[in-house]
């Protein structure tokens, strides 16, 4: 088995750390800590190597109210911060990178305005831009996971790979934040269709789930984003990072 990177997620809404059911605020939103900067420092102290930040105010209402906070997160830790949530233009991408973000995860824009997405990809390169593949019942969804596109995740991800994308953040929306187990098959198939790398997002509920992901690490899945299970102490953090990054599970 290969090593796998465990990435804690910090979801932000109204300046606070939250956990949103299926990534859709209207379905339920639970606050964990008031200060996302403090949360980032905690995850770094727990030995996280990367932090994933989602801005729900940007993704659902296109408000920039959390941008100063995101800059503070980037300044507070010495590890890369990747950012996702509602990016709509090259100018907006530049603004977020100027906050200190290492990588952008872009979803809806690749569907609604592929030319603008391509501009961002060409300017910053595939190491700095990942494509978010959000899926409900084998169909790509966009606009805060509220709009069904009719597109297959496999065909769409292959088109993005032909455009130059080589990393995909794949979320089975119905499992996200539900602690029902990860959709490994979906992620493996997307990796196979694109010859790219996949970050699995959503569904990991416990240590056995993480082991299952690790067992498929030779199929293109090299990282996993975990939110609720970490916040609700479903397993010891230090052990997670130690065994996942060694590639060995006892």
Order of alpha helices (4+ residues) and beta strands (2+ residues): beta-beta-beta-alpha-beta-alpha-alpha-beta-alpha-beta-alpha-alpha-beta-beta-beta-alpha-beta-alpha-beta-alpha-beta-alpha-alpha
